[in-house]
Amino acid sequence: MRAACTRAKTEPWTITVRTQVYYEALQAARHHQTTAAFKAQYATRAGIESTLSRYMGLAKTHLQHILIAVGINLKRVMAWYAHPQPTKPYISPFAALVSSG
């Protein structure tokens, strides 16, 4: 019957018993989440959070970072390709002081 109770392969099934104060705070928070004011405030937050993806695990997060970097670089290349502008070589502030003195 383990498969009907938990998805854990080896860990035991646990029951959490909370203190009265914690339980009441949790119930109050759940009740607040049903109010119209909370739903209006959360609608704005949900719009922002939907643009963020949440990957679990280091490998998936690393892949996400690589894909974001590739996307940013492609956007930069396309912007440069559409409007190429000559770039001046970078001169550090120290090098500018040395050459002017």
Sequence and secondary structure as in RCSB ss.txt:
>XXXX:A:sequence
MRAACTRAKTEPWTITVRTQVYYEALQAARHHQTTAAFKAQYATRAGIESTLSRYMGLAKTHLQHILIAVGINLK
RVMAWYAHPQPTKPYISPFAALVSSG
>XXXX:A:secstr
 HHHH S SSS        HHHHHHHHHHHHHTTSHHHHHHHHHHHHHHTTS    SHHHHHHHHHHHHHHHHHH
HHHHHHHS         HHHHHHHH 
